[in-house]
Amino acid sequence: MDTFILSFFQQGDKLKASTVYQILIGKRSSSTLLYGYLWDLLPYWSVFPKMKKATFFQLLQEMVAKGWLTEVAPDYFVKTKMAPHLTEAQVEVVAGLQNFKFNKSAPVAWRLLRLLVQTASEYQRSTSFVPLETGPQYTEPVRQLVRSNGTKLRPMLYQELEQIFSQLPETAANGLALSFSGYQVQGLANYQTVAEELADHPWSPLALRSRQHRFFTLALQQPSFLTYQIIQPFIQLDQNHSAMVTKDYFTAGFTFQEVAAVRKLRPGTINDHLIEWAISDASFDYQRFLQPETLALLQQLPDDPRHWRYGSLPQKEAIDFLSFALYQIQRKQVMACY
């Protein structure tokens, strides 16, 4: 657990521990999402939804005692040069995590995909196989693909999986492939596909998530694939439904005031939805919500948006919080390109 938590921290950058904790348990507020986005912590979103706050802070203090972290101010911690480094396998796990996008959807979508692979493999080869899933949310989408594609399903799926797996790290691709069942093949249990060095908590379940997240990230870039068609509906499980409705109204051309009136929501809630939309969508239209005079003031802020604080703005009375947050997100996106 220590080494995983240390992966959040970078030498020289101080993190606010109470907000990091809120990210780990998945507290959905605009301030938490914004902080997670700015400090690249959203991949860890809700990885420990049941963790107690006292447990988290005890872990931090233990690492302070070991000399791995320094508490530079109340609630702010920085990693030291004495902190242990992640192993190569652990680095691969962390690099693949995308829990904000796939926390709820990945486990369900992967079960569906495993059933699809099994069914395609067994199709017209065996009539007595025991399906991995029996619930209609899994069996019906698979049945529809079988009806639509027949004997073409197996080679089409094989080609798609081969293309996706070829873009994954070898350990991730092998681990996912070994979990598939099919004609005269019994897939391995999850724990059997994880390297021994990742067997300790929390690395084993995180390794499984990381592989799936990598897979779905690639699959969702191929809308013509059967793989995309079958998993895409499940991805909405991780999206804020109310924020999606708000987005639809703005996309249809409604103004801020019209959306608030139609949806009967407070302006602060609409702000939250717009901030989440900007964080989640690289094509967000910032110019629509940033007035030229406000933008001129915001452009005077220093380079690194991670260190901006709304309460410390020199001309706070002339800048509303939504404009500040959206510009902060936009600047972070620009910074990430360099």
Number of C-alpha atoms within 10 A of each C-alpha: 10 14 17 18 15 20 17 16 18 15 12 11 13 18 20 14 18 15 17 22 21 21 26 24 18 22 16 15 16 18 14 20 24 23 20 22 19 20 19 12 22 25 23 23 26 21 21 15 14 10 14 12 13 9 10 16 15 12 15 21 17 13 19 18 11 12 14 20 23 18 16 11 10 8 13 15 23 23 24 17 13 10 18 13 13 14 12 8 14 18 13 17 23 20 12 23 25 23 24 21 21 26 22 17 21 25 15 17 22 18 15 22 17 22 22 31 22 23 26 25 21 20 18 10 12 11 8 7 14 9 15 17 14 11 8 10 11 20 17 12 15 20 13 12 16 18 10 11 12 13 13 11 20 19 12 15 18 13 12 17 18 12 13 18 20 10 13 16 13 11 15 23 20 15 21 22 17 16 17 19 21 20 15 11 13 12 17 15 11 15 16 13 20 20 14 10 11 18 14 10 10 15 22 20 17 21 27 21 23 25 25 23 24 22 22 24 15 15 23 16 10 14 11 11 16 18 22 17 16 18 22 16 11 19 18 15 15 15 18 13 12 13 18 16 14 23 19 13 17 15 10 9 11 15 14 15 11 13 20 18 12 11 13 9 13 10 15 13 16 21 19 19 22 23 23 23 20 19 21 14 9 10 9 15 12 14 11 8 15 18 12 10 10 15 16 11 15 18 11 8 13 9 12 12 19 16 12 15 11 14 9 8 14 11 11 13 8 11 18 12 15 18 19 21 23 25 22 22 22 19 17 19 16 10 12 8 6 5
